[in-house]
Amino acid sequence: MADLFDTPFEEDEPPLDAAAARPAAAPERHVYSVSQLTAGIRTAIEDRFGQIWLEGEISNCKVWNTTGHMYFTLKDEGAQIKAVMFRTQVRYLRFEPEDGLHVVARGRLGVYEPKGEYQIVCEHMEPHGLGALQLAFEQLKKKLAAQGLFDPARKRPLPALPRRIGIVTSLDGAALRDILKVLRRRAPNASVLIRPARVQGEDAAPDIATGIRMIARVPGVDVIIVGRGGGSIEDLWAFNEERVAKAIAASPVPVVSAVGHETDVTIADFVADLRAPTPSAAAEMVVAAKQEFCNRIDRLGARLRAAARADLEKRRNRVHTLSSRRGLASFTTRLAMRGRHVAEVTHQFRAAIRGAIGARARVHRGLRQRLEQRDLARRLASIHGRLTAAEGRLSGAARLTQHRADARFRTLAGRLETLSPLAVLGRGYAVCWNGSKTAIVRSAASVAPGDAVHVTLANGELGCQVVTTKNE
């Protein structure tokens, strides 16, 4: 046992010198803040990956109403990553992202520092294995079908005789020329109202919807044709927008969809009251009822003429048969005599009518001459002239009377001014009253020295006391 423990399992380490025997110094610590570490991770991720394409299945997809940003998760069988798409990119999506949809997204990796999570900021997204436009078409078709916009029960028949036809299309396209050519040939009397609209591009859908609403409000419009020529699915996409479908469904008059060629199918075709394979066919369908109506009238007219001819021939044969009988042998002669009598009576009747009309015309001319003599306008003009002359005479007499009254007034005023006591006072005279101012002092004998008297002047009054009196 001792040999077992004495035998070393490893060779002895060589002896260390004194410097090596001292313990090594601890390395200097570098302490990061959470923000610094997160920023460093973000920089490393962004520099390392940059822009990438990522494939996965969407889950927890939600669009915030306040901001319009879309938040979701991309996952596969082994992992998942959070993702965000901002409002400016969401508005360009042709389809509606939903949970369970397998997509391919393009974006940049980044770190959301407040939560310390890494995520992908998507700039573009498309369905995996199916075009974005085709998926959007199927989604909208399913949505509108659930709302009942494709229900055949709400489809309205076209008017039999449209008097005014509305057209919503581009002025530069061949579709408008084709429609007008057919209408000019088959319905030259119909009135055509055109509302120009863009039929391709980002702003085409709202312009088409606005055009449908505006032209439907015009009084007298019986039917509306909406369409354009053929093209790719991208060119025709404006007619796959929901706002266009809602405008067609809300139209108070029937709408005919004429988009592209016969193989092109759009959402507008399902919502419209009638789908036409081409714009030319749409024009023919609109006036087809009129053509059928006219053809039916022609057929009925032909039948009526044939029936009338047959009946006339039947009656002619009957007359011929009757005229050949013995009792009716002189029928033609008597009929001719009756015809001559009818002609004579007709001549006399016409002469009597002409005579009566002539007499009535002479009476009418006499009455008209008498009426012209008593023309109310002339009488009113004469009365107006007489009134004007009388008004002039009345105004002159009034002015003369006023002048005379004014002169008399001034004469009387002058005489009154001459006799007025105030005028006498104004010339320097005065009126002396007794102390109680009840009588005028006319004699010095009526007062005694020491009595109080009042003296009225032209301007003012004096209170005086008699000092002496002197009688003449």
Secondary structure, 3 states (H helix, E strand, C coil): CHHHHHCCCCCCCCCCCHHHHCCCCCCCCCCCCHHHHHHHHHHHHHHHHCEEEEEEEEEEEEECCCCCCEEEEEECCCCEEEEEECHHHHCCCCCCCCCCCEEEEEEEEEEECCCCEEEEEEEEEEECCCCHHHHHHHHHHHHHHHCCCCCHHHCCCCCCCCCEEEEEECCCCHHHHHHHHHHHHHCCCCEEEEEECCCCCCCHHHHHHHHHHHHHCCCCCCEEEEEECCCCCCCCHHHHCHHHHHHHHHCCCCEEEEECCCCCCCHHHHHCCEECCCHHHHHHHHHHHHHHHHHHHHHHHHHHHHHHHHHHHHHHHHHHHHHCCHHHCCHHHHHHHHHHHHHHHHHHHHHHHHHHHHHHHHHHHHHHHHHHHCCHHHHHHHHHHHHHHHHHHHHHHHHHHHHHHHHHHHHHHHHHHHHCHHHHHHCCCCEEECCCCCCECCCHHHCCCCCEEEEECCCCEEEEECCCCCCC
